Amino acid sequence: MKFSPSVRPTGRPTAFLLTVLLLVSLLLPGCGLGPSAADPPQQEPSSTVKKNGGVTREEEFRGVWVSYMEMNTLLSGQSPDGAKAAINQLMDDCVSYHLNAVVLHVRANSDAYYQSSLFPAAAAAAPLLEQGFDPLAYAVEAAHARGIELHAWLNPYRVGTDPENKRCDDVFLCGDRTYYIPSSTAAQKLILDGVREIVRNYAVDGVQYDDYFYPPGGVPDDNPADFEAEDFARSGMSDIGQWRRTHVSALVRATSVAVHEREGCVFGVSPAATIDHDIQKLYADVREWTRTAGYLDYICPQIYYGFKNGANPFDQALDQWLSLPRADSVKVYVGLALYKAALADDAYAGDGRQEWAQNSDILKRAALLTREAGCGMILYSYSYFDPAGRGELSGDALATAQQEVENLLPVLRDGGLSATETTAAAE
């Protein structure tokens, strides 16, 4: 993490339609993977830029990501009582930061921080699970006791550096990391069954997929990789990019159906900040998912930029996402880069490389702009609320990071107020 309209296929129409029908029949419940559920009705895209609009103080979504690395820190070497205390502290911290949602990494590398019959236990969670303590179950309980939502964050295709974690054989390598093949019906079934296992067994408020689907640089742009060449040839399609997007979109739509088995549970995706990169390089058709009902309840682009970023300043990137035609059922949240507070060198920011080191109000300004647009926000990530806990910071850098957090907290505290009202309250 934390990191053009669809092209019409030019291959044989009959073969293309058969491919899509086969995907739908394999993925949707009622066709061998779970209970029957009707697709939500499709909606025409709006022709105008829309705000989420009309949120109240209670309704504004103010979340934080808790990554699997942070989960490992919280849980490793803990007794059940120690793990409870660590999770309680996490939730108490979130209350003190004026947050109302935690997006908890519960499956990052085909391993589970919960009791699963499908995936192996994550190393930090395994001893606790063996003693009868389920970290996800307790996190849901602790969050709800404090009025906080708990969303389960998953990386659907990633197996990671330990190939022993794979639970089907349809995988490929990208560098030293293993991934499930997105076009594999066996992999798709495994992923969907994993989502259903969570929403059926845990009272989560949402499920979220991370930013990349095909890994960046994992496949050639214009030709099929070896592991997908045979399936692509059978499809009759001529555009490999659109073929990949078809499979990813089918999984996303089927995941939405699975998540909605739990009443009130929502499904979202947190894509990378650059729309064309999502579509052309990661094969995540965010335009289609946003404009058509039935794919997502929310989209949360990770706009991890400052206002002086030479390639894509924060305000411009936000405008690009708000300009996408959007079904009325789809909300926009914004991912904010808490981890960049006092960052010495933002390497890809061009003229803005030193912006985070030289300023302590970037997150405050970004949060206010996000609020003015009527969007919720999610911060990456939990541990960065405590700059003193970051061993690499000292002196002026530590002071800048601490001031960045101190400037942000009143904005979070005054959730739901306008920028003018928030500024007045802070004063």
MOHU-V379558 format. One record per run of one state. SS is the DSSP state (A for helix, B for strand, O for the rest). FROM is the first residue (numbers start at 1). LEN is the number of residues. If there is no record, write none. Layout:
ss=SS from=FROM len=LEN
ss=SS from=FROM len=LEN
This chain:
ss=O from=1 len=12
ss=A from=13 len=15
ss=O from=28 len=34
ss=B from=62 len=5
ss=O from=67 len=1
ss=A from=68 len=8
ss=O from=76 len=4
ss=A from=80 len=17
ss=O from=97 len=4
ss=B from=101 len=7
ss=O from=108 len=3
ss=B from=111 len=2
ss=O from=113 len=7
ss=B from=120 len=2
ss=O from=122 len=1
ss=A from=123 len=8
ss=O from=131 len=4
ss=A from=135 len=11
ss=O from=146 len=3
ss=B from=149 len=6
ss=O from=155 len=3
ss=B from=158 len=3
ss=O from=161 len=2
ss=A from=163 len=3
ss=O from=166 len=5
ss=B from=171 len=4
ss=O from=175 len=2
ss=B from=177 len=4
ss=O from=181 len=4
ss=A from=185 len=17
ss=O from=202 len=4
ss=B from=206 len=4
ss=O from=210 len=16
ss=A from=226 len=10
ss=O from=236 len=4
ss=A from=240 len=20
ss=O from=260 len=6
ss=B from=266 len=4
ss=O from=270 len=2
ss=B from=272 len=1
ss=O from=273 len=2
ss=A from=275 len=6
ss=O from=281 len=5
ss=A from=286 len=6
ss=O from=292 len=6
ss=B from=298 len=5
ss=O from=303 len=11
ss=A from=314 len=9
ss=O from=323 len=8
ss=B from=331 len=6
ss=O from=337 len=1
ss=A from=338 len=3
ss=O from=341 len=9
ss=A from=350 len=3
ss=O from=353 len=2
ss=A from=355 len=4
ss=O from=359 len=3
ss=A from=362 len=11
ss=O from=373 len=3
ss=B from=376 len=5
ss=O from=381 len=1
ss=A from=382 len=4
ss=O from=386 len=1
ss=A from=387 len=3
ss=O from=390 len=5
ss=A from=395 len=19
ss=O from=414 len=5
ss=A from=419 len=8
ss=O from=427 len=1
